[in-house]
């Protein structure tokens, strides 16, 4: 893996040069895949007259999409071409397009290792990558499980976090499961996951079918003294501490603030995932669904809560941790929601939101990511991606001394980072949210339910 990406001089490769090569390889992979699809249609589809199959031209085209010296095993498309692709997947036949895509993913892992040398320096992770590279997926899984048993999930996931999405995509493109190929292609070519997840390849429509709750919100009266314990300073660290205080049991916090100009604005603070299942829309099913689809029971429940708490036309800032950050972006991407409220800012903390876009071009988005936190990469774009975000986005990434997941993902840990480790990120977000800094004039809490 290092031979393909280390500079000829033997020096450590320049990250920007590697990123440029990653993008070129992804573009080449897409071009070759498109050429393969076109050749497959000519060979196995209805484009040529019936008399041509079996002739010299047809045999040449057939060799083009099956010869290892040409496009490799490259049938792509529907009908016979799709059947041919499945044969290739089950038989582990290699195609040039996949080879290029995988080479780009390897280069991305190499680029990530420049700032995270443990990716390639740790013998255990090297064994996993080598097994994947040699098409020994079962051994890769066995080695990964052995690492989990020896080092624990906390250390293992944090170790792989900077390249986790790339490793999953690499595995998806080279294993014998045809269902997860599309997800692997999305990651390898710089897109974010919208159709399926890259492990089993279960489609977003399946998750949407399973997660169909209408969402419900009920006003919630907190225990005595709870509101007094909430932070009212209007800083991003304070908002994250509020999210940690609210917890992940399905509670939504809305603070009404009289800004420096006297205008009443609202800060909506959304917590992350609660557990595997339950009445709350913040369960695991909702989290997987929210990554790919904009409308979920969580977002619908938040909408209903805000309709009860926030007058139409008001300015709001959405601050969310983990699944809460995904839901904040889903709301900001909802045109109907943005016709009711003016979403000026979204701050996502430890959230996979890079593939989502706000409906209002004036909405400012800030993503805060600990590079050892694996969650922000679950949509396919890592914190060390070669692909830049649009101008609406500002992304701050960092590492700290935890090197353990899920500790580095916890809201409390992100608040600690913002207060002590990344003053530049904290100052930037606080400056962005300056219109929301003022006297808290009302605090509303809601319980959110799936149904």
DRENDO-1510 file (C-alpha; in Angstrom, 1 decimal, always signed):
<recs>
REC; n; res; u; v; w
REC; 1; UNK; +0.0; +0.0; +0.0 .
REC; 2; UNK; +2.8; +2.4; +0.8 .
REC; 3; UNK; +4.6; +1.6; -2.5 .
REC; 4; UNK; +1.8; +3.2; -4.6 .
REC; 5; UNK; +1.7; +6.4; -2.6 .
REC; 6; UNK; +5.1; +7.1; -1.2 .
REC; 7; UNK; +7.1; +9.7; -3.2 .
REC; 8; UNK; +9.9; +8.4; -5.3 .
REC; 9; UNK; +12.4; +10.3; -3.2 .
REC; 10; UNK; +11.5; +8.2; -0.2 .
REC; 11; UNK; +10.4; +11.2; +1.8 .
REC; 12; UNK; +7.0; +11.4; +3.6 .
REC; 13; UNK; +4.4; +12.3; +0.9 .
REC; 14; UNK; +2.8; +15.7; +0.8 .
REC; 15; UNK; -0.8; +15.4; +1.9 .
REC; 16; UNK; -2.2; +17.8; -0.6 .
REC; 17; UNK; -0.4; +15.9; -3.4 .
REC; 18; UNK; -1.9; +12.7; -2.2 .
REC; 19; UNK; -5.3; +14.3; -2.0 .
REC; 20; UNK; -4.9; +15.5; -5.6 .
REC; 21; UNK; -4.0; +12.0; -6.7 .
REC; 22; UNK; -7.0; +10.6; -4.7 .
REC; 23; UNK; -9.4; +12.9; -6.6 .
REC; 24; UNK; -7.8; +12.0; -10.0 .
REC; 25; UNK; -8.1; +8.3; -9.3 .
REC; 26; UNK; -11.7; +8.7; -8.3 .
REC; 27; UNK; -12.4; +10.6; -11.6 .
REC; 28; UNK; -10.6; +7.9; -13.6 .
REC; 29; UNK; -12.5; +5.1; -11.8 .
REC; 30; UNK; -15.8; +6.8; -12.7 .
REC; 31; UNK; -14.8; +7.3; -16.3 .
REC; 32; UNK; -13.7; +3.7; -16.7 .
REC; 33; UNK; -16.9; +2.5; -15.0 .
REC; 34; UNK; -18.9; +4.6; -17.5 .
REC; 35; UNK; -16.9; +3.1; -20.4 .
REC; 36; UNK; -17.6; -0.4; -19.0 .
REC; 37; UNK; -21.3; +0.3; -18.8 .
REC; 38; UNK; -21.4; +1.6; -22.4 .
REC; 39; UNK; -19.3; -1.4; -23.7 .
REC; 40; UNK; -21.6; -3.8; -21.7 .
REC; 41; UNK; -24.7; -2.3; -23.4 .
REC; 42; UNK; -23.2; -2.8; -26.8 .
REC; 43; UNK; -22.2; -6.3; -26.0 .
REC; 44; UNK; -25.0; -7.6; -23.9 .
REC; 45; UNK; -27.8; -5.1; -24.4 .
REC; 46; UNK; -30.1; -4.1; -27.2 .
REC; 47; UNK; -27.9; -1.5; -28.9 .
REC; 48; UNK; -26.6; -3.8; -31.7 .
REC; 49; UNK; -28.6; -5.6; -34.4 .
REC; 50; UNK; -29.6; -9.2; -33.6 .
REC; 51; UNK; -27.3; -10.6; -36.3 .
REC; 52; UNK; -24.1; -9.1; -34.8 .
REC; 53; UNK; -23.8; -11.2; -31.6 .
REC; 54; UNK; -21.2; -13.9; -32.3 .
REC; 55; UNK; -19.5; -11.9; -35.0 .
REC; 56; UNK; -15.9; -10.5; -34.8 .
REC; 57; UNK; -16.9; -7.1; -33.5 .
REC; 58; UNK; -19.1; -8.7; -30.8 .
REC; 59; UNK; -16.2; -11.0; -29.8 .
REC; 60; UNK; -13.9; -8.0; -29.5 .
REC; 61; UNK; -16.4; -6.2; -27.3 .
REC; 62; UNK; -16.8; -9.3; -25.2 .
REC; 63; UNK; -13.1; -9.5; -24.6 .
REC; 64; UNK; -13.0; -5.8; -23.8 .
REC; 65; UNK; -15.3; -6.3; -20.8 .
REC; 66; UNK; -13.9; -9.7; -19.6 .
REC; 67; UNK; -10.1; -9.6; -20.4 .
REC; 68; UNK; -7.9; -8.8; -17.3 .
REC; 69; UNK; -5.6; -6.9; -19.7 .
REC; 70; UNK; -8.5; -4.7; -20.8 .
REC; 71; UNK; -11.3; -3.5; -18.5 .
REC; 72; UNK; -11.1; -6.6; -16.4 .
REC; 73; UNK; -14.3; -8.3; -15.6 .
REC; 74; UNK; -16.4; -5.3; -16.3 .
REC; 75; UNK; -20.1; -6.1; -17.2 .
REC; 76; UNK; -22.2; -3.3; -15.8 .
REC; 77; UNK; -25.9; -2.4; -16.3 .
REC; 78; UNK; -29.1; -4.4; -16.4 .
REC; 79; UNK; -30.2; -7.7; -17.8 .
REC; 80; UNK; -27.3; -10.0; -18.9 .
REC; 81; UNK; -24.8; -7.2; -18.0 .
REC; 82; UNK; -26.1; -7.1; -14.4 .
REC; 83; UNK; -26.0; -10.9; -14.2 .
REC; 84; UNK; -22.4; -10.9; -15.5 .
REC; 85; UNK; -21.5; -8.3; -12.8 .
REC; 86; UNK; -23.0; -10.6; -10.1 .
REC; 87; UNK; -20.9; -13.5; -11.5 .
REC; 88; UNK; -17.8; -11.4; -11.2 .
REC; 89; UNK; -18.6; -10.3; -7.6 .
REC; 90; UNK; -19.3; -13.9; -6.4 .
REC; 91; UNK; -16.2; -15.2; -8.2 .
REC; 92; UNK; -14.0; -12.2; -7.0 .
REC; 93; UNK; -13.2; -11.2; -10.6 .
REC; 94; UNK; -11.4; -7.9; -10.7 .
REC; 95; UNK; -12.4; -4.9; -12.9 .
REC; 96; UNK; -10.2; -2.0; -13.8 .
REC; 97; UNK; -12.8; +0.5; -12.5 .
REC; 98; UNK; -12.8; -1.1; -9.1 .
REC; 99; UNK; -9.0; -1.4; -9.0 .
REC; 100; UNK; -8.7; +2.4; -9.7 .
REC; 101; UNK; -11.3; +3.2; -7.0 .
REC; 102; UNK; -9.6; +0.9; -4.4 .
REC; 103; UNK; -6.2; +2.5; -5.3 .
REC; 104; UNK; -7.7; +5.9; -4.6 .
REC; 105; UNK; -9.0; +4.6; -1.2 .
REC; 106; UNK; -5.6; +3.2; -0.3 .
REC; 107; UNK; -4.1; +6.6; -1.2 .
REC; 108; UNK; -6.6; +8.3; +1.1 .
REC; 109; UNK; -5.7; +6.0; +4.0 .
REC; 110; UNK; -2.0; +6.8; +3.3 .
REC; 111; UNK; -2.8; +10.5; +3.4 .
REC; 112; UNK; -4.7; +10.1; +6.7 .
REC; 113; UNK; -1.6; +8.2; +8.1 .
REC; 114; UNK; +0.6; +11.3; +7.6 .
REC; 115; UNK; -1.2; +13.0; +10.5 .
REC; 116; UNK; -2.2; +9.6; +12.1 .
REC; 117; UNK; +0.8; +7.4; +11.8 .
REC; 118; UNK; -0.8; +4.8; +14.0 .
REC; 119; UNK; -3.0; +3.7; +11.1 .
REC; 120; UNK; +0.0; +2.1; +9.3 .
REC; 121; UNK; +2.4; +1.9; +12.2 .
REC; 122; UNK; +0.2; -0.3; +14.4 .
REC; 123; UNK; +0.8; -4.0; +13.5 .
REC; 124; UNK; -2.9; -4.9; +14.2 .
REC; 125; UNK; -4.4; -2.3; +11.9 .
REC; 126; UNK; -1.8; -3.2; +9.2 .
REC; 127; UNK; -3.0; -6.9; +9.4 .
REC; 128; UNK; -6.6; -5.8; +8.9 .
REC; 129; UNK; -5.6; -3.6; +5.9 .
REC; 130; UNK; -3.4; -6.4; +4.4 .
REC; 131; UNK; -6.2; -9.0; +4.7 .
REC; 132; UNK; -8.7; -6.6; +2.9 .
REC; 133; UNK; -6.1; -5.9; +0.2 .
REC; 134; UNK; -5.6; -9.6; -0.4 .
REC; 135; UNK; -9.4; -10.3; -0.6 .
REC; 136; UNK; -9.4; -12.2; +2.7 .
REC; 137; UNK; -12.5; -10.5; +4.2 .
REC; 138; UNK; -13.2; -13.3; +6.6 .
REC; 139; UNK; -9.7; -13.1; +8.0 .
REC; 140; UNK; -10.0; -9.2; +8.2 .
REC; 141; UNK; -13.1; -9.6; +10.3 .
REC; 142; UNK; -11.4; -12.2; +12.5 .
REC; 143; UNK; -8.4; -10.0; +13.0 .
REC; 144; UNK; -10.6; -7.0; +13.7 .
REC; 145; UNK; -12.5; -9.0; +16.3 .
REC; 146; UNK; -9.2; -10.2; +17.9 .
REC; 147; UNK; -8.1; -6.5; +18.1 .
REC; 148; UNK; -11.4; -5.7; +19.8 .
REC; 149; UNK; -10.8; -8.4; +22.4 .
REC; 150; UNK; -7.2; -7.4; +23.0 .
REC; 151; UNK; -7.4; -3.6; +22.9 .
REC; 152; UNK; -11.1; -3.1; +23.5 .
REC; 153; UNK; -13.6; -1.4; +21.2 .
REC; 154; UNK; -12.7; +2.0; +22.7 .
REC; 155; UNK; -9.1; +1.9; +21.4 .
REC; 156; UNK; -9.8; +0.0; +18.2 .
REC; 157; UNK; -12.5; +2.4; +16.8 .
REC; 158; UNK; -10.5; +5.5; +17.8 .
REC; 159; UNK; -7.4; +4.0; +16.0 .
REC; 160; UNK; -9.3; +3.4; +12.8 .
REC; 161; UNK; -11.6; +6.5; +12.9 .
REC; 162; UNK; -9.6; +8.7; +10.5 .
REC; 163; UNK; -9.9; +6.2; +7.7 .
REC; 164; UNK; -12.9; +4.2; +8.9 .
REC; 165; UNK; -15.2; +5.1; +6.0 .
REC; 166; UNK; -12.4; +4.4; +3.5 .
REC; 167; UNK; -11.8; +1.0; +4.9 .
REC; 168; UNK; -15.5; +0.1; +4.8 .
REC; 169; UNK; -15.7; +1.3; +1.2 .
REC; 170; UNK; -12.6; -0.7; +0.3 .
REC; 171; UNK; -14.1; -3.8; +1.8 .
REC; 172; UNK; -17.4; -3.2; +0.1 .
REC; 173; UNK; -15.9; -3.0; -3.3 .
REC; 174; UNK; -13.8; -6.1; -2.9 .
REC; 175; UNK; -16.0; -8.5; -0.9 .
REC; 176; UNK; -18.5; -11.0; -2.3 .
REC; 177; UNK; -21.6; -9.0; -1.3 .
REC; 178; UNK; -23.1; -7.2; -4.4 .
REC; 179; UNK; -25.5; -5.2; -2.2 .
REC; 180; UNK; -22.9; -2.9; -0.7 .
REC; 181; UNK; -21.1; -2.1; -3.9 .
REC; 182; UNK; -23.1; +1.1; -4.6 .
REC; 183; UNK; -22.2; +2.4; -1.1 .
REC; 184; UNK; -18.5; +1.6; -1.7 .
REC; 185; UNK; -18.6; +3.5; -4.9 .
REC; 186; UNK; -20.3; +6.5; -3.3 .
REC; 187; UNK; -17.5; +6.8; -0.7 .
REC; 188; UNK; -14.7; +6.1; -3.2 .
REC; 189; UNK; -15.8; +8.8; -5.6 .
REC; 190; UNK; -16.3; +11.5; -3.0 .
REC; 191; UNK; -20.0; +11.3; -2.5 .
REC; 192; UNK; -21.7; +10.8; +0.8 .
REC; 193; UNK; -23.9; +7.8; +1.6 .
REC; 194; UNK; -27.5; +8.2; +0.4 .
REC; 195; UNK; -28.6; +4.9; -1.0 .
REC; 196; UNK; -27.3; +2.2; +1.4 .
REC; 197; UNK; -24.9; +1.5; +4.2 .
REC; 198; UNK; -21.5; +0.0; +3.3 .
REC; 199; UNK; -21.4; -3.1; +5.5 .
REC; 200; UNK; -24.4; -5.2; +4.5 .
REC; 201; UNK; -25.7; -2.9; +1.8 .
REC; 202; UNK; -29.2; -2.5; +3.4 .
REC; 203; UNK; -30.9; +0.3; +1.5 .
REC; 204; UNK; -32.1; +3.6; +2.8 .
REC; 205; UNK; -35.7; +2.7; +1.7 .
REC; 206; UNK; -35.6; -0.3; +4.1 .
REC; 207; UNK; -34.5; +1.9; +7.0 .
REC; 208; UNK; -37.2; +4.4; +6.1 .
REC; 209; UNK; -39.9; +1.6; +6.0 .
REC; 210; UNK; -38.8; +0.4; +9.5 .
REC; 211; UNK; -38.6; +3.9; +10.9 .
REC; 212; UNK; -42.1; +5.3; +10.0 .
REC; 213; UNK; -43.2; +7.0; +13.2 .
REC; 214; UNK; -45.0; +10.3; +12.8 .
REC; 215; UNK; -43.1; +11.9; +15.7 .
REC; 216; UNK; -44.8; +13.5; +18.7 .
REC; 217; UNK; -43.8; +16.2; +21.2 .
REC; 218; UNK; -45.2; +17.0; +24.6 .
REC; 219; UNK; -44.2; +19.9; +26.9 .
REC; 220; UNK; -42.1; +18.7; +29.8 .
REC; 221; UNK; -41.8; +20.3; +33.3 .
REC; 222; UNK; -38.3; +19.5; +34.6 .
REC; 223; UNK; -37.5; +18.7; +38.2 .
REC; 224; UNK; -37.1; +21.7; +40.6 .
REC; 225; UNK; -33.8; +23.5; +40.0 .
REC; 226; UNK; -33.0; +21.9; +36.7 .
REC; 227; UNK; -33.5; +25.1; +34.6 .
REC; 228; UNK; -31.2; +26.9; +37.0 .
REC; 229; UNK; -28.4; +24.4; +36.3 .
REC; 230; UNK; -28.5; +25.1; +32.5 .
REC; 231; UNK; -25.9; +27.3; +31.0 .
REC; 232; UNK; -27.2; +30.7; +29.9 .
REC; 233; UNK; -23.9; +32.3; +28.8 .
REC; 234; UNK; -24.6; +31.8; +25.1 .
REC; 235; UNK; -21.3; +30.1; +24.3 .
REC; 236; UNK; -21.0; +26.9; +22.1 .
REC; 237; UNK; -19.3; +25.1; +25.1 .
REC; 238; UNK; -22.3; +26.0; +27.2 .
REC; 239; UNK; -24.8; +24.8; +24.6 .
REC; 240; UNK; -22.9; +21.4; +24.4 .
REC; 241; UNK; -22.9; +21.2; +28.2 .
REC; 242; UNK; -26.7; +21.8; +28.1 .
REC; 243; UNK; -27.1; +19.0; +25.6 .
REC; 244; UNK; -25.1; +16.7; +28.0 .
REC; 245; UNK; -27.3; +17.8; +30.9 .
REC; 246; UNK; -30.5; +17.2; +29.0 .
REC; 247; UNK; -29.4; +13.6; +28.2 .
REC; 248; UNK; -30.5; +11.2; +25.5 .
REC; 249; UNK; -33.8; +10.2; +26.8 .
REC; 250; UNK; -35.8; +12.1; +24.2 .
REC; 251; UNK; -35.7; +15.6; +25.7 .
REC; 252; UNK; -35.5; +18.7; +23.5 .
REC; 253; UNK; -34.3; +22.1; +24.9 .
REC; 254; UNK; -35.3; +25.4; +23.5 .
REC; 255; UNK; -33.9; +28.7; +24.9 .
REC; 256; UNK; -35.5; +32.0; +24.0 .
REC; 257; UNK; -32.9; +34.8; +24.0 .
REC; 258; UNK; -33.1; +38.6; +23.8 .
REC; 259; UNK; -30.1; +39.3; +21.6 .
REC; 260; UNK; -27.8; +42.4; +21.8 .
REC; 261; UNK; -30.2; +44.2; +19.4 .
REC; 262; UNK; -33.2; +43.3; +21.5 .
REC; 263; UNK; -34.6; +40.8; +19.0 .
REC; 264; UNK; -36.0; +37.6; +20.4 .
REC; 265; UNK; -34.2; +34.6; +18.9 .
REC; 266; UNK; -34.3; +30.9; +19.7 .
REC; 267; UNK; -31.5; +28.3; +20.3 .
REC; 268; UNK; -32.7; +24.7; +19.7 .
REC; 269; UNK; -30.4; +22.2; +21.4 .
REC; 270; UNK; -30.7; +18.6; +20.2 .
REC; 271; UNK; -29.2; +15.5; +21.9 .
REC; 272; UNK; -27.8; +12.4; +20.3 .
REC; 273; UNK; -28.8; +8.8; +20.2 .
REC; 274; UNK; -30.5; +7.2; +23.2 .
REC; 275; UNK; -30.1; +3.5; +22.6 .
REC; 276; UNK; -31.0; +0.6; +20.4 .
REC; 277; UNK; -34.7; +1.0; +20.5 .
REC; 278; UNK; -37.6; +2.5; +22.5 .
REC; 279; UNK; -40.3; +5.1; +22.4 .
REC; 280; UNK; -37.8; +7.9; +21.7 .
REC; 281; UNK; -37.1; +8.7; +18.1 .
REC; 282; UNK; -33.4; +9.0; +19.0 .
REC; 283; UNK; -32.8; +5.3; +18.8 .
REC; 284; UNK; -30.3; +3.4; +16.6 .
REC; 285; UNK; -32.8; +2.9; +13.8 .
REC; 286; UNK; -33.5; +6.6; +13.7 .
REC; 287; UNK; -29.8; +7.4; +13.6 .
REC; 288; UNK; -29.1; +5.1; +10.6 .
REC; 289; UNK; -32.3; +6.5; +8.9 .
REC; 290; UNK; -31.3; +10.1; +9.5 .
REC; 291; UNK; -27.9; +9.8; +7.9 .
REC; 292; UNK; -29.5; +9.0; +4.5 .
REC; 293; UNK; -32.9; +10.6; +4.6 .
REC; 294; UNK; -34.0; +14.1; +5.7 .
REC; 295; UNK; -37.4; +13.3; +7.2 .
REC; 296; UNK; -37.4; +11.1; +10.3 .
REC; 297; UNK; -39.6; +10.7; +13.4 .
REC; 298; UNK; -37.0; +12.8; +15.3 .
REC; 299; UNK; -37.1; +15.7; +12.9 .
REC; 300; UNK; -40.9; +15.5; +12.7 .
REC; 301; UNK; -41.2; +15.5; +16.5 .
REC; 302; UNK; -38.8; +18.5; +16.7 .
REC; 303; UNK; -41.0; +20.4; +14.2 .
REC; 304; UNK; -44.1; +19.8; +16.3 .
REC; 305; UNK; -42.3; +21.0; +19.4 .
REC; 306; UNK; -41.1; +24.2; +17.7 .
REC; 307; UNK; -44.5; +25.0; +16.3 .
REC; 308; UNK; -45.7; +25.1; +19.9 .
REC; 309; UNK; -42.7; +27.1; +21.2 .
REC; 310; UNK; -41.5; +29.4; +18.5 .
REC; 311; UNK; -43.6; +31.9; +16.5 .
REC; 312; UNK; -43.4; +31.8; +12.7 .
REC; 313; UNK; -40.8; +34.0; +11.1 .
REC; 314; UNK; -38.3; +33.9; +14.0 .
REC; 315; UNK; -34.6; +33.4; +13.7 .
REC; 316; UNK; -33.3; +30.1; +15.1 .
REC; 317; UNK; -30.0; +28.5; +15.6 .
REC; 318; UNK; -29.9; +24.7; +15.7 .
REC; 319; UNK; -27.1; +23.1; +17.8 .
REC; 320; UNK; -26.9; +19.3; +17.9 .
REC; 321; UNK; -24.6; +16.6; +19.0 .
REC; 322; UNK; -24.3; +13.3; +17.1 .
REC; 323; UNK; -27.8; +12.3; +15.9 .
REC; 324; UNK; -28.9; +15.7; +17.1 .
REC; 325; UNK; -26.5; +17.4; +14.7 .
REC; 326; UNK; -27.8; +15.2; +11.8 .
REC; 327; UNK; -31.4; +16.1; +12.7 .
REC; 328; UNK; -30.4; +19.8; +12.9 .
REC; 329; UNK; -29.1; +19.6; +9.3 .
REC; 330; UNK; -32.1; +17.7; +8.2 .
REC; 331; UNK; -34.3; +20.5; +9.5 .
REC; 332; UNK; -32.2; +23.1; +7.8 .
REC; 333; UNK; -32.4; +21.2; +4.6 .
REC; 334; UNK; -36.2; +21.1; +4.7 .
REC; 335; UNK; -37.7; +23.9; +2.5 .
REC; 336; UNK; -41.0; +23.8; +4.3 .
REC; 337; UNK; -39.3; +24.2; +7.7 .
REC; 338; UNK; -37.3; +27.1; +6.4 .
REC; 339; UNK; -40.4; +28.9; +5.1 .
REC; 340; UNK; -41.7; +28.9; +8.7 .
REC; 341; UNK; -38.4; +29.8; +10.4 .
REC; 342; UNK; -35.2; +31.5; +9.4 .
REC; 343; UNK; -32.4; +29.1; +10.2 .
REC; 344; UNK; -29.4; +31.3; +10.5 .
REC; 345; UNK; -26.9; +28.8; +12.0 .
REC; 346; UNK; -26.4; +25.0; +12.4 .
REC; 347; UNK; -23.7; +23.8; +14.7 .
REC; 348; UNK; -23.1; +20.0; +14.4 .
REC; 349; UNK; -20.9; +18.4; +17.0 .
REC; 350; UNK; -19.5; +15.0; +16.3 .
REC; 351; UNK; -22.1; +14.5; +13.5 .
REC; 352; UNK; -22.0; +13.0; +10.0 .
REC; 353; UNK; -23.5; +16.0; +8.2 .
REC; 354; UNK; -21.1; +16.8; +5.4 .
REC; 355; UNK; -23.3; +15.4; +2.6 .
REC; 356; UNK; -26.3; +17.5; +3.6 .
REC; 357; UNK; -27.0; +21.1; +2.4 .
REC; 358; UNK; -29.3; +23.7; +3.9 .
REC; 359; UNK; -32.2; +24.9; +1.9 .
REC; 360; UNK; -31.4; +28.6; +2.7 .
REC; 361; UNK; -28.1; +29.6; +1.1 .
REC; 362; UNK; -27.7; +32.1; +3.9 .
REC; 363; UNK; -27.6; +29.4; +6.6 .
REC; 364; UNK; -24.1; +29.1; +8.1 .
REC; 365; UNK; -23.0; +25.5; +9.1 .
REC; 366; UNK; -20.2; +24.7; +11.5 .
REC; 367; UNK; -19.1; +21.1; +12.0 .
REC; 368; UNK; -16.9; +20.3; +15.0 .
REC; 369; UNK; -15.1; +16.9; +14.9 .
REC; 370; UNK; -12.6; +15.0; +17.0 .
REC; 371; UNK; -10.6; +13.0; +14.5 .
REC; 372; UNK; -10.7; +9.9; +16.7 .
REC; 373; UNK; -14.5; +10.0; +16.8 .
REC; 374; UNK; -15.7; +7.5; +14.3 .
REC; 375; UNK; -19.3; +8.8; +14.2 .
REC; 376; UNK; -18.8; +11.8; +11.9 .
REC; 377; UNK; -17.4; +9.6; +9.2 .
REC; 378; UNK; -20.4; +7.2; +9.0 .
REC; 379; UNK; -21.9; +9.0; +6.1 .
REC; 380; UNK; -18.7; +8.4; +4.0 .
REC; 381; UNK; -16.6; +11.5; +4.4 .
REC; 382; UNK; -13.9; +11.5; +7.0 .
REC; 383; UNK; -12.4; +14.4; +8.9 .
REC; 384; UNK; -9.3; +14.1; +6.7 .
REC; 385; UNK; -11.1; +13.8; +3.4 .
REC; 386; UNK; -9.5; +15.0; +0.2 .
REC; 387; UNK; -12.8; +16.6; -0.7 .
REC; 388; UNK; -13.5; +20.1; +0.5 .
REC; 389; UNK; -16.8; +21.3; +1.9 .
REC; 390; UNK; -18.8; +24.2; +0.3 .
REC; 391; UNK; -18.4; +27.8; +1.5 .
REC; 392; UNK; -21.5; +27.6; +3.7 .
REC; 393; UNK; -19.6; +25.1; +5.9 .
REC; 394; UNK; -16.8; +25.7; +8.3 .
REC; 395; UNK; -15.2; +22.6; +9.7 .
REC; 396; UNK; -12.9; +22.4; +12.7 .
REC; 397; UNK; -11.1; +19.1; +13.5 .
REC; 398; UNK; -8.7; +18.2; +16.2 .
REC; 399; UNK; -7.3; +15.4; +18.3 .
REC; 400; UNK; -6.9; +15.1; +22.0 .
REC; 401; UNK; -5.3; +12.7; +24.4 .
REC; 402; UNK; -8.3; +10.4; +24.8 .
REC; 403; UNK; -7.8; +8.2; +21.7 .
REC; 404; UNK; -10.8; +6.2; +22.8 .
REC; 405; UNK; -14.3; +5.8; +21.4 .
REC; 406; UNK; -17.0; +6.5; +22.5 .
REC; 407; UNK; -15.3; +8.7; +25.2 .
REC; 408; UNK; -14.1; +11.1; +22.5 .
REC; 409; UNK; -17.6; +11.2; +21.1 .
REC; 410; UNK; -19.4; +12.2; +24.3 .
REC; 411; UNK; -21.0; +15.6; +24.5 .
REC; 412; UNK; -19.2; +16.3; +27.8 .
REC; 413; UNK; -15.8; +15.5; +26.1 .
REC; 414; UNK; -16.6; +17.9; +23.2 .
REC; 415; UNK; -17.5; +20.6; +25.7 .
REC; 416; UNK; -14.1; +20.0; +27.4 .
REC; 417; UNK; -12.3; +20.2; +24.1 .
REC; 418; UNK; -14.0; +23.5; +23.2 .
REC; 419; UNK; -13.2; +25.0; +26.6 .
REC; 420; UNK; -9.6; +23.8; +26.9 .
REC; 421; UNK; -8.1; +22.4; +23.7 .
REC; 422; UNK; -9.4; +24.3; +20.6 .
REC; 423; UNK; -9.8; +28.0; +21.5 .
REC; 424; UNK; -9.8; +29.0; +17.8 .
REC; 425; UNK; -12.8; +26.8; +17.1 .
REC; 426; UNK; -14.7; +28.0; +20.2 .
REC; 427; UNK; -14.0; +31.6; +19.4 .
REC; 428; UNK; -15.1; +31.2; +15.8 .
REC; 429; UNK; -18.4; +29.6; +16.7 .
REC; 430; UNK; -19.1; +32.0; +19.5 .
REC; 431; UNK; -18.5; +34.9; +17.1 .
REC; 432; UNK; -21.0; +33.3; +14.6 .
REC; 433; UNK; -23.6; +33.0; +17.3 .
REC; 434; UNK; -23.1; +36.5; +18.8 .
REC; 435; UNK; -26.7; +37.5; +17.8 .
REC; 436; UNK; -27.9; +34.8; +20.2 .
REC; 437; UNK; -25.9; +35.9; +23.2 .
REC; 438; UNK; -28.0; +37.8; +25.6 .
REC; 439; UNK; -30.6; +37.3; +28.4 .
REC; 440; UNK; -32.4; +34.0; +28.3 .
REC; 441; UNK; -36.1; +35.1; +28.5 .
REC; 442; UNK; -37.7; +31.6; +28.4 .
REC; 443; UNK; -36.7; +28.0; +28.6 .
REC; 444; UNK; -38.9; +25.2; +27.1 .
REC; 445; UNK; -38.4; +21.5; +27.4 .
REC; 446; UNK; -40.2; +18.8; +25.4 .
REC; 447; UNK; -40.4; +15.0; +25.5 .
REC; 448; UNK; -40.1; +13.6; +22.0 .
REC; 449; UNK; -41.7; +10.3; +21.0 .
REC; 450; UNK; -41.6; +8.1; +18.0 .
REC; 451; UNK; -45.4; +7.8; +17.8 .
</recs>
